[in-house]
Amino acid sequence: MYAIVRTGGKQYQVANGDRVRVEKLEGNVGDSVDLNDVLMVVDGEEVKIGQPVLGDAKVTATIAEQGKGKKVIVFKKKRRKGYRLKKGHRQSYTALKIEQISA
């Protein structure tokens, strides 16, 4: 059994026991989170597709980690002008452990 959920403007395929990194969600490590934007649930041969979401389905997950990703370097330069700009960015994320999919 797996589901397609939408969070943070992205879609993720999740199954029971999976660990998924999503855009930052509010909460502390160990807190329970309900993902209500379930787009599709597949259980063997039975497939439920939402239009756009399934109203009665939800995915329950636990926050496993709050962290930051690897640094991305942004470097700008204009030739012959002496203009150089170097910046770094680390995107925040939340790691979720999928506990239950209910359809």
LUMBA-101858 format. One record per residue: residue number from 1; x negated, y, z negated of N, C-alpha, C in turn. Coordinates in Angstrom, 3 decimals. Example, Ala and Ser with C-alpha at 12.3 -4.5 7.8 and 13.67 -1.06 7.14 Angstrom:
% LUMBA-101858
PT num      nxx      nyy      nzz     caxx     cayy     cazz      cxx      cyy      czz
PT   1  -13.190   -5.690   -7.800  -12.300   -4.500   -7.800  -13.200   -3.300   -7.800
PT   2  -12.850   -2.250   -7.080  -13.670   -1.060   -7.140  -12.900    0.030   -7.870
***
This chain:
% LUMBA-101858
PT num      nxx      nyy      nzz     caxx     cayy     cazz      cxx      cyy      czz
PT   1   -0.851   -1.189    0.000    0.000    0.000    0.000   -0.877    1.226    0.000
PT   2   -0.570    2.168    0.895   -1.287    3.435    0.906   -0.333    4.559    1.277
PT   3   -0.799    5.787    1.046    0.027    6.963    1.318   -0.839    8.050    1.939
PT   4   -0.191    8.936    2.667   -0.832   10.137    3.194   -0.279   11.307    2.383
PT   5   -1.183   12.030    1.698   -0.759   13.165    0.876   -1.410   14.443    1.394
PT   6   -0.757   15.567    1.084   -1.272   16.877    1.496   -1.560   17.692    0.245
PT   7   -2.793   18.190    0.127   -3.164   19.079   -0.963   -4.316   19.956   -0.505
PT   8   -4.270   21.213   -0.891   -5.341   22.132   -0.526   -5.428   22.397    0.966
PT   9   -4.315   22.240    1.697   -4.329   22.499    3.127   -4.917   21.361    3.949
PT  10   -5.195   20.220    3.334   -5.767   19.077    4.032   -4.926   17.833    3.732
PT  11   -5.088   16.808    4.566   -4.364   15.561    4.371   -5.351   14.451    4.034
PT  12   -4.956   13.568    3.109   -5.818   12.490    2.650   -5.045   11.178    2.650
PT  13   -5.721   10.095    3.059   -5.140    8.761    2.946   -5.632    8.163    1.642
PT  14   -4.699    7.785    0.763   -5.060    7.276   -0.562   -4.367    5.946   -0.826
PT  15   -5.031    5.116   -1.629   -4.468    3.853   -2.085   -4.733    3.744   -3.584
PT  16   -4.105    2.795   -4.245   -4.311    2.611   -5.684   -5.777    2.309   -5.973
PT  17   -6.333    3.017   -6.966   -7.721    2.799   -7.352   -8.732    3.623   -6.575
PT  18   -8.306    4.324   -5.537   -9.231    5.156   -4.753   -9.695    6.357   -5.558
PT  19  -10.865    6.877   -5.180  -11.386    8.107   -5.754  -11.571    9.090   -4.612
PT  20  -10.905   10.240   -4.691  -10.857   11.192   -3.591  -11.310   12.558   -4.080
PT  21  -12.126   13.250   -3.273  -12.510   14.637   -3.565  -11.583   15.566   -2.803
PT  22  -10.886   16.442   -3.545   -9.955   17.397   -2.938  -10.379   18.810   -3.335
PT  23   -9.739   19.789   -2.712   -9.990   21.173   -3.099   -9.637   21.353   -4.570
PT  24  -10.259   22.317   -5.226  -10.146   22.480   -6.673   -8.698   22.595   -7.129
PT  25   -8.365   21.787   -8.139   -7.070   21.840   -8.820   -7.305   22.242  -10.264
PT  26   -6.351   22.962  -10.838   -6.468   23.359  -12.237   -6.268   22.148  -13.140
PT  27   -7.055   22.080  -14.216   -6.915   21.004  -15.177   -8.268   20.551  -15.685
PT  28   -8.250   19.762  -16.741   -9.472   19.239  -17.339   -9.638   17.768  -16.978
PT  29  -10.847   17.257  -17.177  -11.125   15.853  -16.914  -10.246   14.990  -17.824
PT  30   -9.581   14.012  -17.236   -8.688   13.141  -17.981   -7.220   13.514  -17.859
PT  31   -6.921   14.724  -17.372   -5.531   15.147  -17.206   -4.882   14.384  -16.057
PT  32   -3.574   14.212  -16.139   -2.813   13.556  -15.091   -2.251   14.603  -14.137
PT  33   -2.274   14.296  -12.843   -1.812   15.213  -11.803   -0.829   14.464  -10.913
PT  34    0.305   15.095  -10.585    1.259   14.523   -9.646    1.126   15.240   -8.308
PT  35    0.923   14.475   -7.245    0.875   15.022   -5.891    2.231   14.739   -5.252
PT  36    3.017   15.798   -5.055    4.389   15.638   -4.574    4.532   15.792   -3.070
PT  37    3.527   16.321   -2.389    3.581   16.466   -0.932    3.116   15.164   -0.284
PT  38    3.979   14.153   -0.317    3.669   12.857    0.284    4.285   12.847    1.681
PT  39    3.441   12.682    2.699    3.899   12.737    4.085    4.317   11.369    4.609
PT  40    3.647   10.300    4.125    3.952    8.964    4.616    3.545    7.930    3.573
PT  41    4.328    6.853    3.460    4.002    5.738    2.581    4.109    4.460    3.396
PT  42    3.061    3.629    3.333    3.052    2.347    4.041    2.911    1.243    3.006
PT  43    3.887    0.323    3.000    3.869   -0.812    2.074    4.054   -2.079    2.903
PT  44    2.960   -2.682    3.329    3.026   -3.866    4.189    3.607   -3.507    5.544
PT  45    4.757   -4.092    5.861    5.421   -3.804    7.139    6.373   -2.607    7.042
PT  46    6.684   -2.183    5.811    7.632   -1.084    5.618    6.905    0.253    5.672
PT  47    7.348    1.134    6.561    6.732    2.446    6.738    7.797    3.513    6.520
PT  48    7.513    4.457    5.617    8.417    5.584    5.382    7.693    6.847    5.802
PT  49    8.315    7.617    6.688    7.715    8.850    7.196    8.612   10.012    6.817
PT  50    8.034   11.060    6.243    8.794   12.230    5.837    8.976   13.221    6.962
PT  51    9.913   14.145    6.761   10.163   15.160    7.771   10.255   16.525    7.136
PT  52    9.198   17.192    6.710    7.793   16.773    6.771    7.345   15.965    5.562
PT  53    8.063   16.045    4.402    7.619   15.292    3.227    8.736   14.354    2.769
PT  54    8.323   13.314    2.037    9.290   12.403    1.422    9.726   12.996    0.091
PT  55   11.011   13.166   -0.104   11.511   13.817   -1.306   11.373   12.991   -2.569
PT  56   11.516   11.668   -2.447   11.518   10.823   -3.644   10.153   10.209   -3.952
PT  57    9.161   10.412   -3.107    7.849    9.787   -3.305    6.902   10.735   -4.029
PT  58    5.996   10.142   -4.821    4.943   10.928   -5.454    3.754   10.034   -5.740
PT  59    2.594   10.664   -5.817    1.346    9.969   -6.115    0.823   10.516   -7.437
PT  60    0.560    9.624   -8.379    0.035   10.011   -9.678   -1.463    9.750   -9.702
PT  61   -2.226   10.759  -10.128   -3.688   10.641  -10.159   -4.207   11.219  -11.467
PT  62   -5.443   10.859  -11.803   -6.126   11.376  -12.977   -7.364   12.145  -12.514
PT  63   -7.612   13.298  -13.139   -8.799   14.079  -12.789  -10.023   13.366  -13.357
PT  64  -10.916   12.952  -12.452  -12.119   12.228  -12.855  -13.311   13.166  -13.008
PT  65  -13.312   14.271  -12.246  -14.472   15.170  -12.271  -14.074   16.522  -11.704
PT  66  -14.643   17.573  -12.282  -14.556   18.931  -11.728  -16.001   19.332  -11.414
PT  67  -16.277   19.724  -10.193  -17.668   20.040   -9.867  -17.796   20.944   -8.670
PT  68  -19.045   21.091   -8.225  -19.358   21.892   -7.053  -20.129   21.033   -6.061
PT  69  -19.889   21.271   -4.776  -20.554   20.515   -3.727  -21.964   21.021   -3.483
PT  70  -22.602   20.463   -2.459  -23.950   20.875   -2.097  -23.938   22.301   -1.551
PT  71  -25.060   22.982   -1.685  -25.159   24.368   -1.249  -25.230   24.454    0.273
PT  72  -24.447   25.372    0.813  -24.467   25.675    2.238  -25.134   27.027    2.385
PT  73  -26.166   27.099    3.224  -26.920   28.346    3.433  -26.330   29.091    4.624
PT  74  -26.053   30.393    4.433  -25.585   31.269    5.502  -26.705   32.255    5.775
PT  75  -27.245   32.240    6.996  -28.369   33.119    7.350  -27.987   33.930    8.564
PT  76  -28.087   35.273    8.441  -27.791   36.178    9.541  -29.049   36.956    9.888
PT  77  -29.216   37.240   11.176  -30.405   37.970   11.617  -30.084   38.707   12.899
PT  78  -30.614   39.925   13.012  -30.529   40.662   14.267  -31.955   40.909   14.747
PT  79  -32.236   40.501   15.939  -33.611   40.584   16.424  -34.064   42.032   16.599
PT  80  -35.305   42.258   16.276  -36.011   43.542   16.422  -35.444   44.656   15.545
PT  81  -34.568   44.390   14.638  -33.964   45.431   13.799  -34.379   45.314   12.337
PT  82  -35.024   44.235   11.958  -35.415   44.059   10.569  -34.262   43.641    9.671
PT  83  -33.153   43.220   10.267  -31.973   42.824    9.499  -31.987   41.321    9.281
PT  84  -32.077   40.914    8.020  -32.003   39.507    7.654  -31.168   39.391    6.389
PT  85  -30.267   38.433    6.368  -29.386   38.238    5.227  -29.261   36.742    4.961
PT  86  -29.546   36.335    3.738  -29.462   34.925    3.375  -28.567   34.784    2.147
PT  87  -27.513   33.991    2.278  -26.579   33.749    1.184  -26.339   32.259    1.063
PT  88  -25.978   31.829   -0.138  -25.629   30.437   -0.367  -24.223   30.337   -0.937
PT  89  -23.587   29.193   -0.694  -22.229   28.976   -1.199  -22.082   27.522   -1.627
PT  90  -21.477   27.298   -2.800  -21.159   25.958   -3.276  -19.657   25.881   -3.498
PT  91  -18.989   25.020   -2.743  -17.540   24.897   -2.812  -17.138   24.058   -4.032
PT  92  -16.165   24.539   -4.780  -15.656   23.793   -5.933  -14.741   22.662   -5.464
PT  93  -14.754   21.544   -6.179  -13.900   20.415   -5.843  -13.387   19.742   -7.115
PT  94  -12.375   18.921   -6.931  -11.840   18.090   -7.995  -11.832   16.655   -7.486
PT  95  -12.425   15.745   -8.243  -12.402   14.325   -7.891  -11.215   13.684   -8.600
PT  96  -10.349   13.037   -7.838   -9.154   12.399   -8.370   -9.266   10.887   -8.265
PT  97   -8.807   10.190   -9.295   -8.695    8.727   -9.249   -7.203    8.406   -9.132
PT  98   -6.830    7.755   -8.051   -5.428    7.473   -7.769   -4.960    6.325   -8.677
PT  99   -3.902    6.593   -9.444   -3.378    5.610  -10.385   -2.177    4.855   -9.831
PT 100   -1.233    5.582   -9.214    0.015    4.936   -8.807    0.641    5.661   -7.626
PT 101    1.220    4.886   -6.721    1.987    5.434   -5.598    3.410    4.937   -5.767
PT 102    4.343    5.871   -5.905    5.756    5.477   -6.047    6.550    6.073   -4.894
PT 103    7.328    5.222   -4.248    8.078    5.671   -3.059    9.554    5.658   -3.338
***
